[in-house]
Amino acid sequence: MKVALLHGLPASQRQLAAELYWQAFGGKLGGVMGPEPRALAFLQRVMRSDHVIAALDGEGRLIGLAGFKTPTGGFAGGTFADMRAVYGTWGGTWRTLILRALQGDVDNERFLLDGICVAREMRSQGIGSALLAEICAEATRRGYPAVRLDVIDTNWRARALYERTGFVAVRSHGIGPLRHIFGFNAAITMIRHVAG
């Protein structure tokens, strides 16, 4: 299968990108970001086209994406104002507080992967590996010596992909009582060195 990697997200693919992101992360985020229609509206509102690499099939359809975080923001972050606009004042407030307790920092020493997803029907075809390779190339172009990502302890399939592509686990950090909301106990930080 022919796959094209594109830096950025075509405007025509924003809805599909939100659906793909939700397909990958809705199980973890559903208790906080749901219901699904609102979560999709939020994602479409906040996705940053300058913080993503998109994988398109031969017909130009989005089949995967890899978001990243820099000191200027992340692919699917958003602000309290975005939360309030989609969920209302109370809904935006409690969601923001819970997500802030979960979200990691911006890593100024390493390029930070901020979510990778591949359409279910396209998995196991090398698309995730291609996106990771391009993330590593982007890190090198930006002068970072390594790429960092966090994977939840229950996502063994993603962790296996990361290990196959050269990432090494360096630490595990529990999320405490938030495990009851998000359905996992810990996040594993993984690093891949990309430059001398």
Secondary structure by P-SEA (a helix, b strand, c coil): cbbbbbccccccaaaaaaaaaaaaccccccccccaaaaaaaaaaaccccccbbbbbcccccccccccccccccccccccaaaaaacccaaaaaaaaaaaaaccccccccbbbbccccccccccccaaaaaaaaaaaaaaaaacccbbbbbbcccaaaaaaaaaaabbbbccccccccccccccccbbbbbbbbccc
